[in-house]
Each structure stands twice: as C-alpha cells, then as structure tokens.
Amino acid sequence: MAKISPFKGLRPTKELASQVATLPYDVVNVAEARTFKDNPYNFYHVTRSEIDLPEGIDVHTTQVYEKAKENLDKMVKDGVLIQDATPCYYIYELVMDGRSQTGLLCGSSVEDYNNGIVKKHEFTRPEKEKDRINHITATRAQTGIVFLAYNDCDSVQQIIENWKSEHPADYDFTAEDGIRHIFWVMNDADKVNAITTNFAKDVPCTYIADGHHRAASGAKVCENMHQSGAVSGDDSAADYFVTCIFPASQCKILDYNRVVKDLNGLTPEAFLAALDTDFEVAVLGEAPFAPDVPHEFGMYMAGKWYKLTAKPGTYTTDPIGILDVTILQLNVLDKLLDIKDPRVDKRVDFVGGIRGMEGLQKRVDSGDCAAAFSIHAVSIQQLFDIADSGSVMPPKSTWFEPKLRDGLVVYTF
C-alpha cells in the first residue's frame, strides 16, 4: 500500500505567493526564464539559476547549482520563504477553463518508488537525472513537484474536501496564463494522521503522471545520502520525494501531436497514395481536425487538412499497440517516413495539445515542417494499464494540463 508523509514545507508568504510561483523548470527555456530575472521573488532564481549568471554559461556547471543554493538561502534570509513549524499536508487545487482538480501535496516513499508501488510508464535519461541530482544535492531541497495520480479513494478525498470547505485558502491567485491556483495548509495533527492512515489502508499504489526524472532523481539522492552516511535511520526526510497526488477522475491528458520536417523524398500526392494502404483518407479542406475518438488522426499538409482513419490490422489490442501514438509511429513515421526512433530523430518534433491545431498549422505554413498530425489523447486508464503491465509508453505520449507551479512549497532535508 502507498506510504506518504507530511513535511515541514518551505513556502512563500501569502502576499508573495503569486510572484514566487513559476512553471516547472523543464517547460521553459533559459531565454523565457530570463524574462523574469528582474523579479527578485521569482522562483526561477532557484530552479533556473543560470538567469543570474552570464549568458551562454553551461547550465550544468557547479557554478549554476551553487547559485541556486545561494538564491534559495537568500529567499529564506529575506523572509520570502518561511518554513512551517510542524509537518503538514498541503491541498492544491488548480482551475483551468472551468475544470478543477485537487491534489494532496506530500512526501511519497522512495522505497515505494523502488518497489513499484509508485508505478512508472517512461524511461528516464541519465543526463536529465544527473542535472536534478546535482540541483537537489547542492540546495538540500526538492524544488520540483512530481505529479502522481491514484484511483479515486473516498476516505482520502472526503477529508480533503471537508478541509477545503471548513478553512479559508492560504493562497488563491490566478496566474498570467489564466490558471487559478488555490492552496491550503493542513496543519491539524489528527487530520494529518487520518490522511496518512487512510492512504496506507486504502490506496494500493500511485502512478507517475508527469515528472519521471524528478522522481528518479529524488530516489538517487536518497540512495547516495544513505551510502555516504549523510543520513541514517528510518523515515528520514531524504527517504521521500515531493509529490502532488490527484484522483484519476480529475486528471485530464491532452493530445501530444507530431510534426515532420520532410516527406522522405515523397511528393504530397505520393505520400497521400501511400497512406491509403493503412488509412481511410478524407479531404477536409481548411477546417482543422482534432480527433475526438480513438484511431482517427488529423493531418495538415500543403494548406489542407485531412482525416485519417486507421484500417483494421494497423494496430493490436495490447496496452501499447492500441495507442494512437503507436499506430502513427508504426504505420506512418516508421513505415513511410523512415523515422525509426522518435527520441533521437531530428526530423520529427512534438507539439503539446495546449497549443491547439493552430500550433500545428503554424509549423507547416511557416515552411519549418512538411506535415503535421493531430492525435487523440491517451486516457488516464490507458496510462494506468500500461504502468500496471510494466510496459513503457512511446515517447511524448502524454501532455498534462494545467501545470503545477514550482515554489509554492519546497521540500527540504
């Protein structure tokens, strides 16, 4: 069963919360982060500390991680961030386009991660792990929250909903992108213990939705600290990594679409003819097409949209084979365009569904790409099925919105 823990969060004052909060470090580039440099409260000073160093610096140098530590310490010294006196759980609600989701912000067990109780569906890359390991080790803090999901559990969710209805929010602000962030500190020892007990009793496992590298890095830091003797004993803070856990029914996965740089030497006419082997092809004209059922795809090429419907035999019924990202990869990207490994092939790129069909069309109309493909989103149940089977999803299969904000609470040890 899932083991979680409250913790003494380091978090901004109520007045500064909206200025501190930032998008996750890995969804912005250095140039985007630098636009916030003049705000001394902005948490990119910690998560993207290279913004305070000369332009062009290698973001993986020791100097960058030392600067992150310096900036975090300064935020504490200046009273921007204050640590809670007792171990707490934190309730985090996000509202986007009228839809809300409420998660429990807590420490999740590294032992559960290693033993498969925290279930994974992606491979991680060593260089990305190393970056976060160095950042965590230098700052002695986990600054990036791992997004987990779990099958709905009434005993846990009722406590959370009661707390929300009975207590005013500690933070409540709407960010520049229109996402509303509402945050409660659960500091009542009896309620905290009830959450911990009910999770251990009623929640058999959790699933990583977003943040595989953050989770892997937290686990590696724990291992390194125990091996070096930096921590000892059971239930030390280093034995957990910071997570926000949401009920599955409230999670929404957006589509994660593809654009290709060229047609592998084919003319648009020849490419359409080749598609006809595995798909029913319908010309739609200028109207964008976002599939709302599985096994249908939109394609934008040479100023026109097409609907592609996968024919029988182009997919299997196993958890991976039935995914639309798999169907597109096998029958189009690999078979027709010779894109064998989308993880490394520079001829394919990925566009999150948050950018809409306009984002795909723009890439083609600009001349940057030859064709774009819109894909039906993976369901949360499909993600669970794949994780339960021990399989790994194809790369860039899921795009979660809204994004959790960094800086609202920091896990220190």
NUTI-428421 format. One record per residue (C-alpha): residue number from 1; residue in one letter; x negated, y, z negated. Coordinates in steps of 0.05 Angstrom, whole numbers. Each point is the difference from the previous one (the first is absolute). Layout:
BEGIN
 num residu     px     py     pz
 NUM      A      X      Y      Z
...
//
This chain:
BEGIN
 num residu     px     py     pz
   1      M      0      0      0
   2      A    -22     72     13
   3      K    -42     33    -54
   4      I      1     76     -3
   5      S    -25     50    -51
   6      P     15     72    -22
   7      F    -59     48     -1
   8      K    -20     69    -24
   9      G      7     38     64
  10      L    -41     60     18
  11      R     49     47     35
  12      P     13     73     17
  13      T     38     50    -41
  14      K     72      9     21
  15      E    -16     68     30
  16      L    -56    -25     44
  17      A     27    -69     22
  18      S     23     23     69
  19      Q    -67     34     14
  20      V    -41    -60    -23
  21      A     38    -54     37
  22      T    -28    -22     67
  23      L     13    -53     52
  24      P    -43    -64     -7
  25      Y    -73     11     17
  26      D      3    -48     58
  27      V     56     32     39
  28      V    -36     66     11
  29      N    -66     15     33
  30      V    -54     46    -26
  31      A     23     59     43
  32      E     71     -6    -26
  33      A    -24     -5    -72
  34      R    -45     61      8
  35      T     61     44     14
  36      F     17     -8    -74
  37      K    -70     18    -24
  38      D     19     69    -26
  39      N     51    -30    -48
  40      P    -42    -17    -62
  41      Y     55    -46    -27
  42      N      8    -43     62
  43      F    -19    -72    -13
  44      Y    -38     -7     66
  45      H    -57     31    -40
  46      V     -3    -68    -33
  47      T     24    -49     53
  48      R    -34     35     58
  49      S    -55     36    -38
  50      E    -40      9     64
  51      I     42     62     12
  52      D    -44     35    -52
  53      L    -65    -21     34
  54      P    -31     23     66
  55      E     38    -19     62
  56      G    -27    -62     35
  57      I    -23    -34    -63
  58      D      5    -76     -1
  59      V     62    -12    -41
  60      H    -30    -64    -29
  61      T    -61     32    -32
  62      T    -11      0    -75
  63      Q      7     75      0
  64      V     73     -5     21
  65      Y     18    -48    -56
  66      E    -38     42    -51
  67      K     38     61     24
  68      A     66    -37    -11
  69      K    -21    -14    -71
  70      E    -21     72    -11
  71      N     66     26     28
  72      L     42    -48    -41
  73      D    -37     19    -63
  74      K     11     73     15
  75      M     75    -10      8
  76      V      1    -31    -69
  77      K    -43     54    -31
  78      D     43     55     31
  79      G     64    -31    -26
  80      V     27    -15     69
  81      L      4    -74    -18
  82      I     19    -23    -70
  83      Q     -1    -71    -27
  84      D     61    -31    -34
  85      A    -13    -18    -73
  86      T     35    -68      3
  87      P      6    -54     53
  88      C     59     17     46
  89      Y     37    -25     60
  90      Y     17     51     53
  91      I     63      1     43
  92      Y    -11     28     69
  93      E     58     16     47
  94      L     -9     23     71
  95      V     56     29     43
  96      M     -6      3     76
  97      D     56     17     48
  98      G     52    -13    -54
  99      R    -28    -69    -17
 100      S    -32    -10    -68
 101      Q    -45    -54    -29
 102      T    -23     -6    -72
 103      G    -62    -37    -22
 104      L    -35    -17    -65
 105      L    -70     28     -4
 106      C    -43    -47    -42
 107      G    -63    -41     -3
 108      S      5    -67     36
 109      S    -44    -58    -21
 110      V    -65    -13     38
 111      E      7    -73    -22
 112      D     68     -2     35
 113      Y    -32     29     62
 114      N    -54    -53      0
 115      N     49    -56    -13
 116      G     50     18     54
 117      I     56     26    -46
 118      V    -13     67     33
 119      K     11    -23     72
 120      K    -37     27     60
 121      H     14      1     74
 122      E    -61     36     30
 123      F    -75    -11      6
 124      T    -44     54    -29
 125      R    -63     30     30
 126      P    -64     -1    -43
 127      E    -21     71     18
 128      K     67     28    -22
 129      E     -2    -40    -65
 130      K    -71     25    -14
 131      D     22     72      8
 132      R     54     -6    -53
 133      I    -44    -43    -45
 134      N    -52     55      0
 135      H     54     53    -12
 136      I     31    -38    -59
 137      T    -68    -16    -30
 138      A    -24     72      4
 139      T     63     32    -27
 140      R     19    -56    -49
 141      A     70      9     26
 142      Q     49    -30     50
 143      T     28     59     38
 144      G     38    -37     55
 145      I     65    -35    -16
 146      V     15    -69     30
 147      F     71     -6     26
 148      L     31    -66    -23
 149      A     69    -29     11
 150      Y     39    -54    -38
 151      N     66    -36      8
 152      D     53     41    -36
 153      C      2    -14    -75
 154      D     60     28    -39
 155      S    -33     -6    -69
 156      V    -56     47     22
 157      Q     39     46     45
 158      Q     54     13    -52
 159      I    -51     26    -51
 160      I    -30     45     54
 161      E     68     28     21
 162      N     21     12    -72
 163      W    -63     39    -13
 164      K     11     42     62
 165      S     71     17    -22
 166      E    -18     15    -72
 167      H    -64     41      8
 168      P    -17     62     41
 169      A    -54    -10     53
 170      D    -70     20    -19
 171      Y    -14     20     73
 172      D     50     16     55
 173      F    -25     34     63
 174      T      8     -3     75
 175      A    -65     -5     40
 176      E    -15     38     64
 177      D     22    -60     41
 178      G     70      1    -31
 179      I    -10    -60    -45
 180      R     27      9    -70
 181      H    -42    -29    -58
 182      I     33    -12    -68
 183      F    -42    -27    -57
 184      W     16    -22    -71
 185      V    -47    -20    -56
 186      M     26    -60    -39
 187      N    -35      8    -67
 188      D     48    -37    -46
 189      A    -36    -61    -28
 190      D     63    -43     -3
 191      K     19     14     72
 192      V    -72    -10     23
 193      N     -2    -68    -35
 194      A     67    -19     30
 195      I    -25     14     70
 196      T    -63    -40    -11
 197      T     39    -59    -29
 198      N     53     -1     54
 199      F    -52      3     55
 200      A    -37    -59    -30
 201      K     65    -38     -7
 202      D     40     17     62
 203      V    -49     22     56
 204      P    -38    -60     27
 205      C    -45     40     47
 206      T    -10     66     35
 207      Y    -20     15     72
 208      I    -49     51     26
 209      A     38     45     48
 210      D    -54     52     10
 211      G    -70      7    -30
 212      H    -36    -66     11
 213      H    -68     34     -1
 214      R     16     38    -64
 215      A     22    -65    -34
 216      A    -61    -39     24
 217      S    -46     56    -24
 218      G     32      2    -69
 219      A     -9    -76     -6
 220      K    -73      4     21
 221      V    -15     56    -49
 222      C     30    -42    -56
 223      E    -44    -58     20
 224      N    -62     44      4
 225      M     13     32    -68
 226      H      9    -67    -35
 227      Q    -63    -29     33
 228      S    -41     61    -20
 229      G     26     -1    -71
 230      A     32     69      8
 231      V     65    -28    -28
 232      S     15    -60    -43
 233      G     60    -35    -30
 234      D     70     -9     26
 235      D     49     52     24
 236      S    -51     54     11
 237      A     21     58     45
 238      A    -46    -26     55
 239      D     41    -64      3
 240      Y     57     38     34
 241      F      8     42     62
 242      V     50     56      8
 243      T     63    -17     38
 244      C     70     26     13
 245      I     50    -58      6
 246      F     65      9     37
 247      P     61    -45      7
 248      A      3    -32     69
 249      S     70     26     14
 250      Q    -26     72     -4
 251      C    -61     -9     44
 252      K      1     21     73
 253      I    -51    -20     52
 254      L     -5     43     62
 255      D    -22    -24     68
 256      Y    -74      0     17
 257      N     -6     12     74
 258      R    -55    -10     53
 259      V    -30     42     55
 260      V    -50    -27     52
 261      K    -54     40     36
 262      D      6    -36     67
 263      L     38    -56     36
 264      N    -61    -45     10
 265      G     -7     18     74
 266      L     74     -9     16
 267      T     44     52     32
 268      P     64     18    -37
 269      E     39    -39     52
 270      A    -44    -62     -7
 271      F      4      5    -76
 272      L     76      2      2
 273      A      1    -60     45
 274      A    -46    -38    -48
 275      L     44     17    -59
 276      D     59    -33     34
 277      T    -28    -69    -15
 278      D     11      6    -75
 279      F     50     57     -6
 280      E     65     25     28
 281      V    -19     70     24
 282      A     52     56      3
 283      V    -14     70     25
 284      L     27     53    -48
 285      G    -28     64     30
 286      E    -18     59    -44
 287      A     39    -20    -63
 288      P    -48    -27    -54
 289      F     15    -70    -25
 290      A    -12    -22    -72
 291      P     20    -73     -8
 292      D     52    -13    -54
 293      V      0    -77      6
 294      P    -58    -49      0
 295      H    -33    -23     65
 296      E     17     63     38
 297      F    -55     51     17
 298      G     -2     69     28
 299      M    -54     17     51
 300      Y    -18     69     26
 301      M    -41      4     63
 302      A     -8     50     56
 303      G     55     45    -26
 304      K     53    -55     -9
 305      W     26    -41    -58
 306      Y     14    -75      7
 307      K     33    -51    -44
 308      L    -36    -67     -4
 309      T     38    -60    -28
 310      A    -43    -60    -17
 311      K     22    -63     36
 312      P      7    -68    -36
 313      G    -67    -34     -7
 314      T    -40     64    -12
 315      Y      2    -10    -76
 316      T      3    -54    -54
 317      T     41     -2    -64
 318      D    -57     -2    -50
 319      P    -10     63    -43
 320      I    -55     28     44
 321      G     23    -23     68
 322      I     69     31     -7
 323      L    -26     70    -13
 324      D      9     50     56
 325      V    -72     25     -8
 326      T    -22    -72     14
 327      I     45     -6     61
 328      L    -28     64     29
 329      Q    -72    -19    -16
 330      L      3    -69     31
 331      N     43     14     61
 332      V    -22     71     19
 333      L    -63     25    -33
 334      D    -38    -66      4
 335      K     31    -34     60
 336      L      6     60     47
 337      L    -48     53    -27
 338      D    -56    -44    -26
 339      I      2     32    -69
 340      K    -20    -60    -42
 341      D    -14     30    -68
 342      P     39     64    -15
 343      R    -41     10    -63
 344      V    -62     19     41
 345      D     23     13     71
 346      K     -3     75     14
 347      R     50     -6     58
 348      V     58     -6    -49
 349      D     22     48    -53
 350      F     55      1    -52
 351      V     53     52    -14
 352      G     41     -1    -64
 353      G     75      3      6
 354      I      2     65    -39
 355      R    -23     34     64
 356      G     62    -24     37
 357      M      7    -15     74
 358      E    -25     70     16
 359      G    -67    -19    -29
 360      L     -6    -58     49
 361      Q     24     40     60
 362      K    -50     55    -16
 363      R    -59    -48      2
 364      V     20    -23     70
 365      D     20     68     28
 366      S    -66     30    -23
 367      G    -38    -50     43
 368      D    -33    -30    -61
 369      C     36    -66      9
 370      A     31    -39     58
 371      A     59    -31    -37
 372      A     33     -1    -69
 373      F     41    -54    -33
 374      S     52     10    -55
 375      I     11    -60    -45
 376      H     56    -21    -47
 377      A    -24      7    -72
 378      V    -20    -59    -42
 379      S     49    -13    -57
 380      I    -19     -4    -73
 381      Q     24    -72     -1
 382      Q    -47    -17     58
 383      L    -57     30    -39
 384      F     18    -42    -61
 385      D      6    -63     43
 386      I    -69     10     30
 387      A    -32     14    -67
 388      D     35    -61    -31
 389      S    -27    -44     56
 390      G    -71     24    -12
 391      S     -4     28     70
 392      V    -27     67     22
 393      M     40     50     41
 394      P    -27     26     66
 395      P    -37     67    -10
 396      K     42     63     -4
 397      S     66    -36     -9
 398      T     32     43    -54
 399      W      7     75    -13
 400      F     30     19    -66
 401      E     34     67    -13
 402      P      3     41    -42
 403      K    -73     -1    -23
 404      L    -16      1    -74
 405      R    -39     61    -22
 406      D    -70     -4    -30
 407      G    -14     42    -61
 408      L     67     -6    -36
 409      V    -32    -50    -47
 410      V    -71    -27     -3
 411      Y    -20    -66    -32
 412      T    -65      8    -40
 413      F    -44    -50    -35
//
